[in-house]
Amino acid sequence: MTEQQPASRPINLHLRPKSAIAPAVFDRLDRVQDEVEEAEEQRRRRDVETKGRFRSCLRALCLDLDAAYRLDPSMVIGVRRDNSAVTRNPAYPDFVTARPFLDALNGLIKTNHIEHVSTGTEASGRTSRVRGTPKLRECLRIGEFSIPELEDHSDLIRLKLGKKDAKKRVRVIEDDHTRGWRHNLERINETNGNYSICIELSASVWEKMESERRAKALIRAGSERKPFAYEHVNFAKTRLYRSFASRDWKLGGRFYGAWWQSVPKEYRKHITINEKATCEYDFSSLHLRLLYARVGAPVPHSTAPYDMPYGEQWRKEVKAAFNIMLNTKKSPRPELVPDFSTAKMGMSWRTFLHGIREHHITIKHFFNTEVGTELQRTDADIAEAVLLQFANMQQPCLPVHDSFITYATLADEVEGITARVALNVAGIELPITQKHLTVQSGMDGLVTDDISALLEEMDIDRYRKNT
């Protein structure tokens, strides 16, 4: 695995153009379809239903591959080409069936609207890697048509089952739970969708951030033994969904999908809402505190529990190891905590983990039980309640699991709301910590003591857009 690998993600067949530009977009896609059909060696005779599926598949492929190309021309998109994987894929819309989908994909490759980067055949069952081409980009170039003018209509409630390292998405069976969560998500997404959410970074800092994100994705792929998956920050992704891990809905349920969740925490202070400064608050040591509350015991060293047993300088490593032990049934591998160093700490990985277990002997029996997914359901319910409070006030609130970003002027509201919600949902008082409170001054934006840094920020459009 090298750092020269292109960014990669799975295909998303749920994108649709917004109504204002849909007629123009579909007109161009119809021309692409005509070219694909004319290039077929033996033009297929498709009945009305199959022709409709073929058209929908072709449109969905073009829209997502063009969106990816505009974000990053080198990005590759993963797509399966075997019949069963296409037909039974719960991530695909209902209009997708194998033959129309594969005809559309192969036709777009043949007409050079899509470039076939790496091989995966119908027989092999392996994932193919494809990307859009300049020809596709030119076909869909419509004035200022840009990525944010596409809407994502994928399901807001998702279910992934199986072993931790091999979970697969399955179809959601609708019930009262899913209907309620979906309704709440629609309210939350609608509220946040009324605001312009951006990030202020100079060109050099932007590249530094992306370099760090890419490096972490490479480390994660290696440590988790999974394919390398990475995508540039995509401002079009503002739509939240919830992902569960059990059919009885007791596991998981956290919010995912929004671009700000992929921004490293040290850069989130530069996020703006309607060009205004923001604040961020999170619950301190949430899962640890929930477990101690479950057994009715006080939290040791409660002001900073992850500082123990090795001291403040090793807090990051202890926190990572602690939470990994809650989310796995096996003893975690050291590569899952890349900041751990035997040489620097003067102890082995095994000794390091043993010290954490013994310090938390009261809740030791929870380690290596995957209790973390149960706790995620609790923190997700807390997050939902917080987000609904802000939606009721028609104010933006951006979740990053147990953190919340909103206007800096609403800092006092965040503290009050989160405290009340935690008590109502979890039944305990949970301390909330301010991660950042960005000060803004007039039209020049964020206050800075470094004039050179301020001048550097002016070398690009500070509110970066994907075009």
C-alpha positions in Angstrom: 0.0 0.0 0.0 1.5 3.3 -1.1 0.5 6.9 -0.7 0.3 7.1 -4.5 -3.0 5.3 -4.4 -5.9 7.4 -5.6 -8.8 8.4 -3.4 -11.5 5.7 -3.4 -15.1 5.1 -2.3 -18.1 2.9 -3.2 -20.6 4.0 -5.9 -23.6 6.0 -4.7 -26.6 5.5 -7.0 -28.9 7.7 -5.0 -27.9 11.2 -6.3 -30.5 13.3 -8.2 -30.3 16.8 -9.5 -32.4 19.4 -7.7 -35.6 20.2 -9.4 -34.5 23.6 -10.9 -31.8 22.0 -13.0 -33.2 18.5 -13.4 -34.7 19.1 -16.9 -31.3 20.4 -18.3 -29.4 17.6 -16.6 -31.7 14.8 -17.8 -31.7 16.2 -21.4 -27.9 15.8 -21.5 -28.1 12.4 -19.9 -30.6 11.3 -22.6 -27.9 12.3 -25.2 -25.4 10.1 -23.4 -27.9 7.2 -23.4 -28.5 7.6 -27.1 -24.7 7.3 -27.7 -24.4 4.3 -25.4 -27.3 2.5 -27.2 -25.9 3.3 -30.6 -22.6 1.8 -29.7 -24.1 -1.5 -28.7 -22.8 -4.2 -31.0 -26.2 -5.9 -31.0 -28.7 -3.3 -29.9 -30.7 -4.9 -27.1 -34.5 -5.1 -27.3 -35.6 -3.9 -24.0 -39.2 -4.0 -22.8 -40.7 -0.8 -21.2 -39.7 -1.8 -17.6 -36.2 -2.9 -18.5 -35.6 0.2 -20.6 -36.7 2.3 -17.6 -34.3 0.5 -15.4 -31.5 0.9 -17.9 -32.1 4.6 -18.1 -32.2 5.0 -14.3 -29.0 3.0 -13.9 -27.2 5.0 -16.6 -28.3 8.3 -15.1 -27.3 7.3 -11.5 -23.8 6.1 -12.7 -23.2 9.3 -14.6 -24.3 11.6 -11.8 -22.1 10.0 -9.2 -19.0 9.5 -11.3 -19.2 13.1 -12.6 -19.6 14.4 -9.0 -16.5 12.4 -8.0 -14.6 13.7 -11.0 -15.3 17.3 -10.1 -14.2 16.7 -6.5 -11.1 14.9 -7.5 -10.3 13.9 -11.1 -8.1 11.0 -9.9 -10.7 9.5 -7.6 -11.8 5.9 -8.3 -15.2 4.5 -7.5 -15.7 0.9 -6.5 -18.5 -1.0 -8.2 -19.3 -4.8 -8.2 -19.9 -6.4 -11.6 -21.2 -9.8 -10.7 -25.0 -10.4 -11.1 -25.8 -11.4 -7.5 -23.8 -8.6 -5.9 -25.7 -6.1 -8.0 -29.2 -7.5 -7.6 -28.9 -8.1 -3.9 -27.0 -5.0 -2.8 -29.2 -3.2 -0.2 -27.2 0.0 -0.8 -28.6 0.2 -4.3 -32.0 1.8 -5.2 -34.9 -0.5 -6.2 -34.6 0.2 -9.9 -31.2 -1.5 -10.0 -31.1 -5.0 -11.4 -28.1 -6.8 -12.8 -28.5 -6.8 -16.6 -29.6 -3.1 -17.1 -27.0 -2.0 -14.6 -24.1 -3.9 -16.2 -25.3 -2.8 -19.7 -25.2 0.8 -18.6 -21.8 0.5 -16.9 -20.2 -1.4 -19.8 -21.8 1.0 -22.4 -20.4 4.1 -20.6 -16.9 2.5 -20.5 -17.1 1.6 -24.2 -18.2 5.2 -25.1 -15.4 6.7 -22.9 -17.7 8.4 -20.5 -16.2 6.2 -17.8 -12.6 4.9 -17.5 -12.1 1.4 -16.3 -9.1 1.6 -13.9 -8.8 -1.9 -12.4 -10.3 -5.2 -13.3 -13.2 -6.9 -11.6 -15.2 -9.1 -13.8 -18.7 -10.6 -13.6 -17.1 -14.0 -13.1 -14.6 -13.0 -10.5 -17.0 -11.2 -8.2 -14.2 -8.7 -7.4 -14.8 -5.0 -7.2 -14.0 -2.9 -10.3 -12.5 0.6 -10.0 -13.8 3.1 -12.4 -13.7 6.9 -12.7 -15.4 9.6 -14.7 -13.7 11.2 -17.7 -13.4 14.7 -19.1 -15.9 13.6 -21.8 -18.5 12.9 -19.1 -17.7 16.2 -17.4 -18.2 18.1 -20.7 -21.5 16.3 -21.4 -22.9 17.5 -18.0 -21.4 21.0 -17.9 -24.4 23.2 -17.4 -23.5 26.8 -16.4 -22.7 26.8 -12.7 -24.1 23.3 -12.1 -22.0 22.0 -9.2 -21.9 19.2 -6.7 -24.2 20.9 -4.0 -27.0 21.0 -6.6 -27.3 17.2 -6.4 -29.5 15.7 -3.7 -28.7 12.4 -2.0 -31.8 10.2 -1.6 -30.2 7.2 0.0 -31.9 5.7 3.1 -31.6 7.6 6.3 -31.7 4.4 8.4 -29.1 1.8 7.7 -28.5 -1.6 9.2 -25.1 -3.5 9.1 -24.8 -7.0 10.5 -22.1 -9.6 10.9 -18.8 -9.9 12.6 -17.1 -6.6 13.4 -14.5 -6.9 10.7 -16.9 -8.2 8.1 -20.2 -6.3 8.6 -22.5 -6.2 5.6 -25.4 -3.9 5.0 -28.8 -5.5 4.9 -32.2 -4.2 4.0 -34.1 -2.4 6.7 -37.6 -3.7 7.6 -39.8 -0.8 8.4 -41.3 -0.5 11.8 -42.3 2.2 14.3 -38.7 2.8 15.3 -37.4 3.4 11.8 -40.4 5.6 10.9 -39.8 7.7 14.0 -36.0 8.0 13.5 -36.5 8.8 9.8 -39.0 11.5 10.6 -36.6 13.1 13.2 -33.7 12.9 10.7 -35.7 14.7 8.0 -36.4 17.5 10.5 -32.8 17.7 11.5 -31.4 17.6 8.0 -34.0 20.2 6.8 -32.9 22.6 9.6 -29.2 22.2 8.9 -29.9 22.4 5.2 -31.1 26.0 5.6 -27.5 27.1 6.5 -24.3 27.4 4.6 -21.7 25.3 6.4 -18.1 25.9 5.3 -14.6 25.9 6.6 -12.0 28.7 6.5 -8.6 27.5 5.6 -5.7 28.9 3.6 -4.5 26.8 0.6 -1.4 25.6 2.5 -3.4 24.6 5.6 -6.1 22.9 3.4 -3.4 20.7 1.8 -1.9 19.9 5.2 -5.2 18.8 6.5 -5.9 16.6 3.5 -2.5 15.1 3.7 -3.1 14.2 7.3 -6.6 12.7 6.5 -5.0 10.6 3.7 -2.2 9.4 6.0 -4.7 8.4 8.7 -6.8 6.5 6.1 -3.7 4.6 5.0 -2.9 3.7 8.6 -6.5 2.7 9.2 -6.6 0.5 6.1 -3.4 -1.3 7.2 -4.4 -1.7 10.9 -7.9 -2.9 10.1 -6.8 -4.9 7.1 -9.3 -3.3 4.8 -9.1 -1.7 1.4 -7.8 1.9 1.3 -10.8 4.3 1.3 -10.4 8.0 1.2 -12.2 11.0 -0.2 -11.4 14.7 -0.1 -13.7 16.8 2.2 -16.9 17.1 0.2 -19.1 20.0 1.1 -22.0 18.5 -0.7 -22.3 15.9 2.1 -24.5 17.6 4.7 -27.1 14.9 5.0 -27.0 12.8 8.2 -28.1 9.2 8.4 -28.1 6.7 11.3 -26.4 3.3 11.2 -27.4 0.4 13.5 -25.8 -3.0 14.2 -28.7 -5.2 15.3 -32.2 -6.1 14.1 -33.6 -5.2 17.5 -32.0 -1.7 17.2 -30.2 -2.0 20.5 -26.7 -1.6 19.0 -25.2 1.4 17.2 -27.4 4.1 15.8 -24.9 6.9 15.6 -25.1 9.7 13.1 -22.9 9.6 10.0 -22.7 11.1 6.5 -21.8 14.8 6.9 -18.5 16.2 5.7 -17.6 18.0 9.0 -17.4 14.6 10.7 -14.3 13.8 8.6 -12.5 17.0 9.5 -9.8 16.4 12.2 -10.7 17.9 15.5 -7.8 20.5 15.4 -9.3 22.0 12.3 -13.0 22.1 13.3 -12.5 25.5 15.0 -12.4 26.9 11.4 -15.9 25.7 10.5 -18.3 28.5 9.9 -22.1 28.6 9.6 -23.4 31.3 7.3 -19.9 32.8 7.5 -20.2 33.2 11.3 -17.9 31.8 14.0 -18.8 28.6 15.8 -18.3 26.7 19.0 -17.9 23.0 19.8 -18.8 21.2 23.0 -18.5 17.5 23.7 -19.3 15.1 26.6 -16.3 14.3 28.6 -15.3 10.6 28.7 -18.9 9.6 27.8 -18.7 5.8 27.5 -16.4 5.5 30.5 -18.9 7.5 32.6 -21.8 5.5 31.3 -20.2 2.2 32.4 -19.4 3.5 35.9 -22.9 4.7 36.2 -24.2 1.3 35.1 -22.3 -0.4 38.1 -23.1 2.4 40.5 -19.5 3.4 41.2 -17.7 6.8 41.1 -15.4 7.6 38.3 -11.7 7.5 39.5 -9.9 10.7 38.7 -13.2 12.1 37.4 -11.9 15.4 36.1 -9.7 13.7 33.6 -10.2 9.9 33.8 -8.0 9.1 30.7 -5.0 10.7 32.4 -4.7 7.6 34.5 -2.9 5.4 35.0 0.0 6.7 33.0 -0.3 10.5 33.3 -1.6 13.4 31.1 1.1 13.0 28.4 -0.3 9.5 27.5 -4.0 10.5 27.6 -4.4 10.1 23.8 -3.0 6.6 23.8 -5.0 5.5 26.9 -8.3 6.9 25.5 -7.8 5.1 22.2 -6.9 1.8 23.8 -9.7 2.0 26.4 -12.4 2.6 23.7 -11.0 -0.1 21.4 -11.2 -2.6 24.3 -14.9 -1.7 24.6 -15.5 -2.4 20.9 -13.8 -5.7 20.3 -14.0 -9.3 21.7 -10.3 -9.8 21.1 -7.3 -8.2 22.7 -6.5 -5.2 20.4 -3.4 -5.1 18.3 -0.9 -2.3 18.9 -1.2 -1.0 15.4 -4.8 0.1 16.2 -3.2 2.7 18.5 -0.5 4.0 16.2 0.7 6.7 18.7 1.7 4.0 21.2 5.5 3.4 21.4 7.1 0.7 23.6 10.4 2.7 23.5 8.8 6.0 24.7 6.5 4.4 27.3 9.1 2.0 28.6 6.7 -0.9 28.6 5.2 -3.6 26.3 1.8 -3.3 24.7 0.6 -6.1 26.9 1.7 -4.4 30.0 0.2 -1.1 28.8 -3.3 -2.7 28.4 -3.0 -4.6 31.7 -2.4 -1.3 33.5 -5.6 0.2 32.0 -7.6 -2.9 33.0 -6.4 -2.9 36.5 -6.9 0.9 37.0 -10.5 0.4 35.9 -11.0 -2.9 37.8 -14.6 -1.9 38.7 -15.7 -2.1 35.1 -13.0 -4.6 34.0 -15.6 -7.2 33.0 -16.9 -4.9 30.2 -13.6 -5.0 28.3 -13.5 -7.2 25.2 -17.3 -7.7 25.2 -18.2 -5.2 22.4 -20.3 -3.3 24.9 -19.2 -0.2 23.0 -22.0 -0.7 20.4 -24.6 -0.7 23.2 -23.1 2.6 24.5 -23.2 4.0 21.0 -27.0 3.6 21.1 -27.2 5.6 24.3 -24.9 8.4 23.0 -26.8 8.4 19.7 -30.1 8.9 21.5 -28.6 11.7 23.4 -27.3 13.3 20.2 -30.8 12.9 18.5 -32.5 14.7 21.5 -29.9 17.5 21.3 -30.3 17.9 17.6 -34.1 18.0 17.9 -33.9 20.7 20.5 -31.9 22.9 18.0 -34.3 21.9 15.2 -37.2 23.1 17.3 -35.4 26.4 17.7 -34.7 26.5 13.9 -31.0 26.7 14.8 -28.1 24.7 13.2 -26.4 22.0 15.2 -23.7 19.8 13.6 -23.0 16.4 15.4 -19.7 14.6 15.6 -20.9 11.7 17.6 -20.8 13.1 21.2 -19.7 16.6 20.1 -21.9 19.4 18.8 -21.0 22.5 16.7 -23.2 25.5 16.4 -23.0 29.3 16.3 -20.5 30.7 18.9 -23.3 33.0 20.1 -25.3 29.9 21.2 -22.5 28.6 23.4 -24.6 29.0 26.6 -27.6 27.2 24.9 -25.4 24.2 24.1 -24.3 23.8 27.7 -27.8 24.0 29.0 -29.4 21.8 26.4 -26.8 19.0 26.6 -27.0 18.9 30.4 -30.7 18.6 30.4 -30.8 16.0 27.6 -28.1 13.8 29.2 -30.0 13.7 32.5 -33.3 12.9 30.7 -31.9 10.2 28.3 -29.1 8.6 30.4 -30.4 9.4 33.9 -27.0 10.9 35.0 -25.2 14.2 35.0 -22.5 14.2 32.3 -19.9 16.9 32.2 -19.7 18.9 28.9 -16.4 20.4 27.7 -15.8 23.3 25.4 -13.6 22.2 22.6 -13.4 25.6 20.9 -15.2 28.9 20.9 -14.1 30.9 17.9 -14.2 34.7 18.1 -15.2 36.7 15.1 -14.6 40.4 14.3 -16.5 42.2 11.6 -16.2 41.2 8.0 -12.6 40.1 8.2 -13.6 36.8 9.8 -11.7 35.0 12.4 -9.5 37.0 14.8 -5.8 36.2 14.6 -2.8 37.5 16.3 -0.5 36.5 13.4 -0.8 39.0 10.5 1.2 36.8 8.2 -1.3 34.0 8.8 -4.1 36.4 8.1 -2.6 37.5 4.8 -2.0 33.9 3.8 -5.7 33.1 4.2 -6.4 35.7 1.6 -4.6 33.8 -1.2 -7.6 31.6 -1.9 -11.4 31.8 -1.7 -11.7 31.2 2.0 -15.0 29.5 1.7 -13.9 26.6 -0.5 -16.4 25.2 -2.9 -16.3 21.9 -4.8 -16.7 22.7 -8.5 
